[in-house]
């Protein structure tokens, strides 16, 4: 059992992050398709359909997390998507194929990094764990007004921390070049 406030924070954070990550995939489908193609894990005929199916499932899963009736299925879908994405990232890092755009940079996708690494794999694993938290049943304790205030503040903090990590990962190649100069 999980405290209902923690569950609310996990659900709200996963929903916001997943929807923010989906937006650039819809806005620039050719860029996401190119990222998937660069991963070199799908046959050529599957890249285009998958480039549309992935963001559709991601958006549906994120919205479904908000409703108790669809929460379990949505959490499973999102966890599977993020785990699959993390596995694809890990395979490419292990192959040494790190000079690709991950296709996952949220609202800052327009200036996305052309480099992936183990931090990106860890990021995908953290997102899968965040979505999987929605599978844990909440304890039956009664909520008070302060719980809702806490959940809102914690969600804002978690989402801000997540997008700060996005910016750090985006600038990691630049930081490495500065450190090595």
C-alpha positions in Angstrom: 0.0 0.0 0.0 1.1 3.5 -0.8 0.1 6.8 0.9 -2.6 8.4 -1.2 -0.7 11.7 -1.4 2.4 9.9 -2.9 0.1 8.2 -5.3 -1.5 11.5 -6.4 2.0 13.0 -6.9 3.1 10.0 -9.0 0.0 10.0 -11.1 0.0 13.8 -11.7 3.7 13.9 -12.4 3.6 11.0 -14.8 0.7 12.5 -16.6 2.3 15.9 -17.0 5.6 14.5 -18.1 4.2 12.0 -20.5 1.9 14.6 -22.1 4.8 17.1 -22.4 6.9 14.4 -24.0 4.1 13.5 -26.4 3.6 17.1 -27.7 6.8 17.3 -29.7 6.2 13.9 -31.2 2.8 15.2 -32.6 4.2 18.6 -33.5 7.2 17.2 -35.5 6.3 13.6 -36.5 9.1 13.5 -39.1 11.7 14.3 -36.4 10.4 11.5 -34.1 10.3 9.1 -37.1 13.9 10.0 -37.9 14.9 9.3 -34.2 13.2 5.9 -34.3 14.9 5.2 -37.6 18.3 6.1 -36.1 17.8 3.6 -33.3 18.0 0.9 -36.0 15.9 -1.5 -34.1 12.7 -1.7 -36.2 12.3 -2.9 -39.7 11.9 0.0 -42.2 8.2 -0.7 -42.8 7.4 -0.5 -39.1 9.0 2.8 -38.3 6.2 5.1 -39.6 3.3 3.2 -38.0 5.3 2.9 -34.7 6.1 6.7 -34.8 2.3 7.4 -34.7 1.3 4.5 -32.4 3.9 5.4 -29.7 2.7 9.0 -29.0 -0.9 7.9 -29.3 -0.4 5.2 -26.7 1.6 7.6 -24.5 -1.0 10.3 -24.6 -3.9 7.8 -24.0 -2.0 6.2 -21.2 -1.2 9.6 -19.6 -4.9 10.7 -19.8 -6.1 7.3 -18.6 -4.0 7.6 -15.4 -6.3 10.3 -14.3 -9.3 8.1 -14.1 -9.7 5.3 -11.6 -11.5 3.0 -14.1 -8.6 3.1 -16.6 -5.7 3.7 -14.2 -4.4 0.0 -14.1 -4.4 -0.5 -17.9 -2.9 3.0 -18.5 -0.2 2.4 -15.9 0.7 -0.9 -17.5 0.8 0.7 -21.0 2.9 3.6 -19.9 5.3 1.4 -17.9 5.7 -0.9 -20.9 6.3 2.0 -23.3 8.9 3.6 -21.1 10.6 0.3 -20.3 10.7 -0.5 -24.1 12.1 3.0 -24.8 14.7 2.5 -22.0 15.7 -0.9 -23.5 16.0 0.7 -27.0 18.3 3.4 -25.5 20.4 0.8 -23.6 20.8 -1.3 -26.7 22.1 1.6 -28.7 24.4 2.7 -25.9 25.8 -0.8 -25.6 26.4 -0.9 -29.4 28.2 2.4 -29.1 25.6 4.1 -31.2 25.3 7.2 -29.0 25.3 9.9 -31.6 21.5 9.9 -32.1 18.6 12.1 -30.9 16.7 10.2 -28.2 13.4 11.7 -29.4 12.3 12.1 -25.7 13.2 15.6 -24.7 9.8 16.9 -23.7 9.0 20.6 -24.3 12.6 21.4 -25.3 12.6 19.0 -28.3 13.3 21.7 -30.8 16.9 22.0 -29.5 17.3 18.3 -28.6 20.7 16.8 -28.1 22.1 14.5 -30.7 23.7 12.2 -28.1 22.4 9.5 -25.8 24.0 7.8 -22.8 23.3 5.9 -19.7 21.7 9.0 -18.1 19.0 8.7 -20.8 18.5 5.1 -19.9 18.2 5.9 -16.2 15.7 8.7 -17.1 13.5 6.3 -19.0 13.7 3.8 -16.1 12.7 6.5 -13.6 9.7 7.4 -15.8 8.7 3.7 -16.0 8.9 3.5 -12.2 6.8 6.6 -11.8 4.1 5.2 -14.1 4.3 1.8 -12.3 3.7 3.5 -9.0 0.1 3.9 -10.1 -0.3 0.1 -9.9 0.2 0.2 -6.1 -3.0 0.4 -4.2 -3.5 3.5 -2.0 -3.9 3.1 1.8 -7.4 3.9 3.1 -6.4 6.9 5.2 -8.7 9.9 5.0 -7.3 13.0 3.1 -7.5 16.5 4.5 -7.0 19.8 2.8 -3.3 19.9 3.6 -2.8 16.6 1.7 -4.1 18.2 -1.5 -1.9 21.3 -1.0 1.1 18.9 -0.4 0.3 16.9 -3.4 0.1 20.0 -5.6 3.4 21.4 -4.3 5.2 18.1 -4.6 3.9 17.6 -8.2 5.2 21.0 -9.2 8.6 20.2 -7.6 8.8 16.8 -9.3 7.9 18.1 -12.7 10.3 21.0 -12.4 13.1 18.6 -11.3 12.3 16.4 -14.3 12.5 19.2 -16.8 15.7 20.5 -15.1 17.1 17.0 -15.7 16.0 17.3 -19.4 17.9 20.6 -19.7 21.0 19.1 -18.0 20.9 16.1 -20.4 20.5 18.4 -23.3 23.6 20.3 -22.3 25.7 17.3 -21.2 27.7 17.2 -24.5 28.5 20.9 -24.1 29.4 20.5 -20.5 31.7 17.6 -21.4 33.5 19.6 -24.1 34.0 22.5 -21.7 35.4 20.1 -19.1 37.8 18.6 -21.6 39.0 21.9 -23.0 
